[in-house]
Amino acid sequence: MYHPKIKFKKLQTIVLGVILIACLSGCSSIEIFKENSEIAPAKKYESFVIVNQEIGIRGFSSQFLDQNVQIRLQENLEQAGMVYEKNQPDVVIRYTSNEDPRQKEIQPNPYPTRFWGSRIYDPWMFNPYGPMMDDFQVRIDNYELVQVIVDFIDPEKDKFLMTLTGVTEVGSQSTKEKKVMKTVDKIVERFVLEVNTNPK
């Protein structure tokens, strides 16, 4: 016997799956990479200095963004229990960035976007020869691959504790600061985790 409700539930499941995949693919993640570990953390690091701040080296093309990165770095490290010390810091920090404009192809949506929202897509309302063919056109999106690179240096031994690089994609200038700040947060979180779990 035919059960239309069962078929409708299957359609709902497919629709929800497609929406979830679209949402996950649209949210660019932040990846953190560790490099340049010349020496392992060997003590509790209680103080720091940010070289960029002291000698006026800009790590980002935007002065406004650069200043906010300095502030965010300092605030996060101080919240982790460290203090800013210009003269005899336990850790010397310097940062830079790579801001690389790129392009990527966006593949067509298998379901017309005009029918998403408060209702379920009705396949009988879709005319493949109508004005909605633009839903199936490959488009080129501009974005920026941003790398936030932070060196953590032991000044006493003049060696790298580590370099942490945060990598993320930025879709527009309006969202760039937010993504960069989140990347700085994750870098400091990783640094604090490394020095708290690895000291000899």
C-alpha positions as a printed NumPy array, in Angstrom:
array([[  0.   ,   0.   ,   0.   ],
       [  1.322,   3.451,  -0.889],
       [  2.185,   5.686,   2.081],
       [  2.78 ,   9.313,   0.964],
       [  3.842,  10.323,   4.495],
       [  6.808,   7.926,   4.407],
       [  7.962,   9.359,   1.091],
       [  7.604,  12.885,   2.464],
       [  9.752,  12.002,   5.49 ],
       [ 12.467,  10.667,   3.195],
       [ 12.346,  13.925,   1.249],
       [ 12.654,  15.904,   4.485],
       [ 15.707,  13.855,   5.485],
       [ 17.389,  14.496,   2.132],
       [ 16.601,  18.209,   2.295],
       [ 17.965,  18.567,   5.838],
       [ 21.122,  16.677,   4.84 ],
       [ 21.746,  19.009,   1.906],
       [ 21.222,  22.077,   4.119],
       [ 23.674,  20.736,   6.719],
       [ 26.347,  20.04 ,   4.09 ],
       [ 25.887,  23.513,   2.613],
       [ 26.232,  25.139,   6.037],
       [ 29.363,  23.172,   6.926],
       [ 31.027,  23.9  ,   3.596],
       [ 30.207,  27.596,   3.92 ],
       [ 31.898,  27.941,   7.303],
       [ 35.643,  28.17 ,   6.909],
       [ 37.582,  26.64 ,   9.777],
       [ 40.696,  27.94 ,  11.519],
       [ 43.674,  25.591,  11.437],
       [ 46.681,  26.006,  13.767],
       [ 50.121,  24.678,  12.805],
       [ 53.172,  24.416,  15.062],
       [ 56.697,  24.864,  13.649],
       [ 60.231,  26.006,  14.584],
       [ 60.409,  24.3  ,  17.971],
       [ 64.134,  24.688,  18.688],
       [ 63.774,  24.095,  22.425],
       [ 61.038,  22.609,  24.563],
       [ 59.337,  24.713,  27.238],
       [ 61.472,  24.245,  30.338],
       [ 59.895,  26.526,  32.91 ],
       [ 56.794,  28.496,  33.74 ],
       [ 56.629,  31.538,  31.48 ],
       [ 55.164,  34.414,  33.446],
       [ 56.016,  37.512,  31.41 ],
       [ 56.151,  38.562,  27.771],
       [ 56.849,  41.422,  25.415],
       [ 55.434,  42.014,  21.921],
       [ 58.239,  43.17 ,  19.625],
       [ 55.874,  44.704,  17.056],
       [ 54.417,  46.947,  19.689],
       [ 57.764,  48.083,  21.062],
       [ 59.557,  48.937,  17.835],
       [ 56.619,  49.724,  15.576],
       [ 56.706,  46.789,  13.146],
       [ 53.372,  46.272,  11.416],
       [ 52.325,  42.673,  10.854],
       [ 49.199,  43.424,   8.807],
       [ 48.547,  45.707,   5.846],
       [ 45.796,  47.5  ,   7.769],
       [ 47.068,  49.636,  10.639],
       [ 43.694,  49.346,  12.377],
       [ 43.724,  45.535,  12.185],
       [ 47.367,  45.44 ,  13.244],
       [ 46.665,  47.466,  16.396],
       [ 43.718,  45.236,  17.255],
       [ 45.894,  42.134,  16.901],
       [ 48.428,  43.633,  19.325],
       [ 45.67 ,  44.418,  21.809],
       [ 44.097,  40.971,  21.453],
       [ 47.429,  39.185,  21.918],
       [ 48.198,  41.165,  25.068],
       [ 44.718,  40.756,  26.531],
       [ 44.637,  36.999,  25.927],
       [ 48.083,  36.418,  27.423],
       [ 47.254,  38.544,  30.452],
       [ 44.007,  36.621,  30.914],
       [ 46.152,  33.468,  30.887],
       [ 48.062,  34.858,  33.887],
       [ 51.089,  36.421,  32.184],
       [ 52.222,  40.026,  32.585],
       [ 53.627,  42.462,  30.052],
       [ 57.334,  43.095,  30.782],
       [ 59.496,  45.232,  28.497],
       [ 62.871,  44.789,  30.176],
       [ 63.288,  41.128,  31.176],
       [ 60.454,  39.083,  29.652],
       [ 60.307,  35.308,  29.809],
       [ 58.957,  35.197,  26.25 ],
       [ 59.551,  37.514,  23.294],
       [ 56.649,  37.554,  20.858],
       [ 56.553,  38.838,  17.326],
       [ 53.903,  38.363,  14.691],
       [ 53.398,  38.787,  10.975],
       [ 50.826,  37.748,   8.399],
       [ 50.296,  36.56 ,   4.858],
       [ 47.199,  38.037,   3.225],
       [ 46.792,  36.199,  -0.065],
       [ 43.869,  37.097,  -2.398],
       [ 42.512,  34.011,  -4.156],
       [ 39.591,  32.709,  -6.184],
       [ 37.584,  29.495,  -6.078],
       [ 34.844,  27.921,  -8.15 ],
       [ 31.46 ,  27.443,  -6.486],
       [ 29.68 ,  24.447,  -7.958],
       [ 25.959,  24.725,  -8.752],
       [ 23.381,  23.868,  -6.123],
       [ 21.5  ,  20.681,  -7.123],
       [ 18.347,  22.217,  -5.668],
       [ 17.099,  25.706,  -6.606],
       [ 17.823,  28.104,  -3.751],
       [ 14.659,  30.089,  -4.344],
       [ 12.647,  27.293,  -2.743],
       [ 14.65 ,  27.047,   0.493],
       [ 13.465,  28.749,   3.621],
       [ 10.172,  28.315,   5.437],
       [  8.898,  25.67 ,   2.995],
       [ 10.115,  22.382,   1.566],
       [ 11.278,  22.348,  -2.032],
       [  8.464,  21.35 ,  -4.356],
       [  9.997,  19.655,  -7.44 ],
       [  6.807,  20.142,  -9.438],
       [  7.178,  23.92 ,  -9.173],
       [ 10.669,  23.892, -10.663],
       [ 10.953,  24.549, -14.365],
       [ 14.535,  23.778, -15.548],
       [ 14.005,  25.964, -18.595],
       [ 12.756,  28.972, -16.654],
       [ 14.546,  31.992, -15.086],
       [ 16.084,  29.872, -12.322],
       [ 18.835,  28.383, -14.494],
       [ 21.314,  30.722, -12.797],
       [ 21.104,  28.371,  -9.781],
       [ 23.053,  25.861, -11.896],
       [ 25.805,  28.185, -13.11 ],
       [ 29.35 ,  27.758, -11.812],
       [ 30.473,  31.039, -10.263],
       [ 33.828,  32.403,  -9.176],
       [ 34.129,  33.73 ,  -5.619],
       [ 36.939,  35.964,  -4.441],
       [ 38.341,  35.306,  -0.995],
       [ 41.485,  35.872,   1.038],
       [ 43.635,  33.169,   2.567],
       [ 44.947,  34.75 ,   5.767],
       [ 47.842,  33.383,   7.797],
       [ 48.54 ,  34.798,  11.253],
       [ 52.109,  33.835,  12.194],
       [ 53.283,  34.278,  15.787],
       [ 56.826,  33.533,  17.002],
       [ 57.391,  32.696,  20.675],
       [ 61.089,  33.081,  21.555],
       [ 63.039,  32.33 ,  24.729],
       [ 65.258,  35.452,  25.066],
       [ 67.614,  33.813,  27.559],
       [ 68.55 ,  31.013,  25.16 ],
       [ 67.77 ,  33.044,  22.029],
       [ 65.858,  30.118,  20.529],
       [ 62.345,  29.483,  19.296],
       [ 59.94 ,  27.872,  21.705],
       [ 57.593,  27.589,  18.738],
       [ 56.009,  29.346,  15.809],
       [ 52.234,  29.02 ,  15.663],
       [ 50.507,  29.767,  12.369],
       [ 46.758,  30.18 ,  12.161],
       [ 45.219,  29.763,   8.711],
       [ 41.699,  30.778,   7.721],
       [ 39.666,  31.949,   4.74 ],
       [ 38.078,  35.386,   4.699],
       [ 35.151,  35.971,   2.377],
       [ 34.88 ,  39.744,   2.777],
       [ 36.621,  42.673,   4.435],
       [ 33.64 ,  43.107,   6.748],
       [ 34.306,  39.682,   8.309],
       [ 38.103,  39.794,   8.179],
       [ 38.716,  41.352,  11.604],
       [ 36.393,  38.879,  13.32 ],
       [ 38.135,  35.891,  11.716],
       [ 41.609,  37.245,  12.493],
       [ 40.666,  37.864,  16.143],
       [ 39.362,  34.297,  16.467],
       [ 42.613,  33.06 ,  14.934],
       [ 44.649,  35.043,  17.496],
       [ 42.498,  33.537,  20.272],
       [ 43.228,  30.011,  19.065],
       [ 46.961,  30.712,  18.747],
       [ 47.191,  31.925,  22.341],
       [ 45.108,  28.969,  23.537],
       [ 47.521,  26.605,  21.789],
       [ 50.586,  28.375,  23.209],
       [ 49.226,  28.235,  26.764],
       [ 48.41 ,  24.546,  26.315],
       [ 51.907,  23.803,  24.984],
       [ 53.822,  25.56 ,  27.767],
       [ 51.582,  24.16 ,  30.494],
       [ 51.822,  20.531,  29.372],
       [ 55.377,  20.286,  28.021],
       [ 57.738,  21.935,  30.54 ],
       [ 60.444,  19.649,  31.952]])
